Amino acid sequence: MARSDTASLDWEPLDGGGVRLTLKGTLNADSVEGLWPQVMRNLAERKPSVIEIDAKGVESLDAAGMALLFELRAAQEDGKGGFRIRGLRDDLGEMMKLFDPGRPSAPARGPGLLIRSVNGLGQAAHEFVMGFHSQVGFLGEIFVRLLGVLIRPSRLRWADTFLIAEKAGANAVGIVALMGFLIGLILAFQSAIAMRKFGAEIYVADLVAISLFRELGPLITAFILASRSGSAFAAELGTMKVNEEVDALVTMGVDPVRFLALPRMVAAVGVMPLLTLFNMLFGLIGCGLVMRSFGYPVTTYVEEIQQAASLGDLFGGLVKTVVFGALIAGIGCLRGLQTGNSPSAVGDSATRAVVSGIVAIVLADGVFAVVYYYLGI
């Protein structure tokens, strides 16, 4: 059985707190494995001001042996101590110069917390502005295409438009009606708690009817359509973008906006007012059940609604739904066409479509509130 190469070391104190480390034999992986912990332990105990390596007895060394010497030098440099090697053969010295990694550079200091915060705020503001710019530009492009369809209706793919309207509208009647019923029921019970203190429970009908017609009906329906259909539009167009079907349309000279986005825009704008009417109707039914439980007859409830809400309230809410539907479809199609090529790109586009759509709906509703206030509607 062959004997592995061995190495030995001796420590000798020097004047001024230094030490001389005499190395002999072969410094390779086998021998250094046992020497390394011993050397580093003695170094930690002695903390010499200078380490002088006497390497005249070193016959050969490999990467492990050089690593030990480099580690000793780095430890001395960190402790502001001296380090020198004497007597090492010229060929071994040249080899160490080739493999010398040098002193590791200190990591660069990153910007301070304030700078990072300002930088992050600037990046967020820039992304918001650019995203808003792209959304407005895309909606404007669809609006121009829509004007062309009004002039020449045959440009629109009507079969696909009706199919999309069925998926986005007819198939959503159930959830829209259920949400409207529950909102009307809950709002009636919650407002009745305050009205009962003044003996004015009949005015619950007024509150619920006006809230549904002017705000809650359009908003709740828009949120449902954004979550259900806006994400679907983004996922459908995103999948087509990942499969390079959109690029194929462009190669064939077909406008993707007119071919893909415009039917979805027309379908969403068409079904949004109808879904809102269903939401309002079932909201009033839910409120009517609560009023009936309070002992008010149905005729009294209907007359109170007719006195409290006008056609202006109803049509004021329906006008919002047209804008909401355009925003939902436009943003959903835009996010779909912006889909990247990563494995999660389609899911990210659907998520961004829902979030952007809801934010746009709330902003648009705020604009409507200001405009209606100054118009006295």
N, C-alpha and C positions, 0 to 999 in steps of 0.2 A: 504494500500500500504506500503510495507516494506521500512524502511529507510536505505539507503546505509551507510556503515561505513564511518566515517570521521576521519580526522587527522588535527592537528594544529602545527604550528611552531612559535618560537620566536627567535629573534636575540638579542644577548647581547654582547657588546664589551668587549674585554679582554685587559690586558696590553700587550704592544709590538705590537699592530696592529692586534691581533687575534680576533676571534669572537667565541661565543658559540651559537650553534644552538640547541634549545630545541625542541624535537619532541614528540608528544603525539598522542595517538589514534591508529588507524589501518592504516598501510601503504600498501594499495593494489592498484589495477589498477584504481579504481574509485577515490580514494583520491589523489593519486600521480599525476593524470592528471592535476589537478589544482595547485598542489604545485610545480611541476617541473619547469615551466617557471619562477615562482616567485623566487625560490631558485637560479636558474642560473642567473637571472637578478641581484639579490642582490650580488651574488658572483662576477659578472663582475664589478659592481660598487664599492664594498668595496675592492676587491683584498686583502683579509686578508693573513697575514703571516702564521697563524695557524687556522684551523677549528677544534673546539672541539664539537663533537656530544653528547648531553645529551639525551640518549635513555631510561632512566628509565621509562618514561611514554609510551613507545611503547608497545602496547598490542599484536600485531601480524603484520606480513609483508609477502608479497608474492614476486614473481619475480620482479614485477614493483617496489616495495619498495626497494628491494636489488639493483636493477639497479640504482635507484636514489643515493643511498649511494656510490656505486662503481663509478658513474659518478663524484660525488663530490671529491672522493679520486683521481681519474685520473686527474681532473682539477688542484688539488693542486700539484700533482706530476709533471705535465707539467710546472707549475709556480714555481717549486722549493719550495713549501710551505709545512707546516706540516698538518697532518690529524690524528685524533684519535677519537675513539668511546668509550664512558663510559656509564656504567649502563645498557647495553643491556642484556636481559635475556640469561642465558646460552644456552637454547635450540635454541633461535634465533641466537645466535652467532655461534653455531655449524652448523646451516643450512647455514649461510653466508659463512663459510669456505668451505662447500661442493660446493657451487655455485660460489665461487670467481674465476673469469677468470684470475686474475693476470694482471700484467702490459703488455700491448701489446708490442711485440718485434719490434724494428725498422726494416724496410725492408732492406734486404741485398743490399749493393751497387753492382750494376752490373759492368762489365768490362768497361773500358773507350772506347772512340770512336776509338782510334788507335787499341786497342786490338780487338774490335768487327770487325773493318775493316780487320785486318790481318786474324782473324779467318774466316770471311766470304770469303775472297780471298782463303784461304787454302781449305775450304770446296768446293768452286766452282772448284778449280784446281783438287781436289781429285775426284769429281764427273765427271769432264771432262775426266780425265785419265782412270777412271774405265769404263766410257761409251765407250771411244775409244777402250779400251782393249776388252770389250764384243763384240763390232761391228767387230773388226778384227778377234776375235776368231770365231764368228758366220759365217763370210764370208769364213774363212778358212775351217770350217766344211762343209759348202755347196759346196766349191770347191772340197773337198775330195769326197763328194757324187756324184758330177758331173763327176769326173774321173771314178767312178764306173759305171755311166750310159753310158759313152763312151765305156766302156768295154762290158757292158751288157745293151743294149738299152731297153730291155724289163722291166727293173726295173722302168723306168719312166712311169707315168700315162699319156699317150699321149693324150687320149681323154680330160682329164681335162686341159692339157697343151694347146691344140688348143682352147679350150673354153676360157681360161684366155687370150690367145693371141688375140682372137677376141674382148674381152672386152677392153683390154688394148691397142690394136693396131688399129684394123679396126674401132672401135667405136670412136677413138680419131682422125681419119684422118681429120674430119671437123674442129675441133678447132685448130689442128696443122697447117693445110693449111691456115686458116684465120689469125692466128698469124704470119705465115711466110709472107703472102701477106702484112699485115700491117707493119711489121718490114721493109721489103724491100722498101715499099712505103715511110715510114717516114724517113728511113735512106738516101734514095736517095734525098728527098727534103732538108733535113738538110745539107747533104754534098754539095749539089749544091749551097747553099748560099755562102760557102767559095770558091768553085771552080769557081764560076762566076766572082769573083774579078780578077782572072788570065786568064779568057777566056778558062778554061780547064774543061768545063762541061762534056766532053766525058769521063773523068777519074772517074766520078761518078760510072760508070759501074764497073771499076776496084776495087774501094773501096768497093762497096756493095758485089761484087762476092767474093772477098777474105775474107771479114768479115763474110759472111754467111757460106762459106765453112770451115773456120778454127775455128771460135769462136761462132758466134751468132746462127747459125743453130743447132749445138749440144747442146748449153747451153739452148736456148729457149725450144727446144724439151724436154730436160731433166727436166727443171723446170715444164713443163706441165705434164709430166709423173709422176714426184714426187708428184705434187699436186693432180693429178687425180687418178693414180693407186697406188702410194705408200701409200697414206692414205687409199685407199680401201683395200689393202692387210692387213694393220694394223687393220682396223676395222673388217674385216672378221675373221682373226685369233684371234683377241681380243674377239669377240663375242663367238667364239668356246671355248676360254679359260675360259670366265665367265660361260658358260653353262657346263663346265667340260668335253667337248668333247675331248679336248687335253689329259686330264688325262685318259679318256677312251681308247684312242689310245695307250697310254703308257701301260695301264693295259693289253691290248690285245697283247702287244709285237710289236706294230707298231711304227717305228721311225717317230715322227712328222716332223722332218726336211726333210726327204726324201719324206714323204707322202704329206706334205702341202707346204713347202717352195721351194723345188726343182722345181716343175712344174711352180711356179710363177717366179723363177729365169730364167729358160730356156725361158719362154714366154717373159719376159721383155727384155732379151738380144737379142732375135730374132726380136722383133718388133721395138726396138729402132733405129737401122740403117735405117729401111724402113721409119719410121716416120720422121726421120731427112732428108731423101731425099725428101719427100713431102714438108717439111718446106723450104728446100733450093730452090726447084723448084718454089714454089709459091712466095718465096721472090724475086727470079729473075724476075718472072712475074710482081710483083708490081714495081720493079725497072724499068722494061722495059716500063711500062705504063708512068712512069715519063720521061724517056728518049725520048719516042715517043712524049710526050707533048712539049719537048724542041726542036723538029724538027728533031731528029736523026732517020733514018730508022731502021727497025728491023734488017736487015742484018748487018749494022754497029755495032749495039749493041751486036749482037751475036759474031761477029768477035772480038770485044774488050774484051768480056768475055773470049773467047778462048785464046787470047794472055796474058791476065792478070793472069788467074788462071790455074793451072796445075792439073793433076791427083794426084800429091803429096798433094796438098792442100785439094782436095776432100777426099782422103783416110786418110789423117791425121786427118780430122774431124770425119770421120766414125769410126776410131779406138777408139777415145774418147767415142763414143756412146756405145760401148760394155762395157767399164768400168762403164760409167754412169748408164746403165741399170742394171748391176750387183749390184751397190751400192744402187740404188733405191729399187730393189726387196729385197735385203738382209736386208737393214735397215727397210723396211716396215714389213717384216716377223718377224724380231727380236723384233721390238716394239710390234707387235701383240702378240707374245709369252710371252712378259714381262708384259702383261696387268694384273692389280690387280683385286680386287673384289669390289671396290667401285662403286657407281652408275655412276660416270663420268669416269670410268676407260677406257672404249672403246674410248670415245672422246679424252681423254688425250693421249692415244696411237696413235691415228690418227694424232693429232697435233704434237706430238714428232716425228713421222715418217716423216712428211713433213719438219719440221725444220731441223732435223738431215740429211735428204736426201739432202736438198739444200746446207747445209754447207759442206757436204761431196763432193758434185758435184763441188763446187767452189774450195775446197782444191785440189781435183784431177785435175781440170783444171789448177790450178797454177803449179802443178807438171809437167803436160804435157807441159806447156809453157816453163818451165826451160829445160826440156829434149829436146824439139824440138829446142830450141835456141842453145844448145850445139851440137846437131846433125846436125844443119844447115838445118832443114826441114822447 
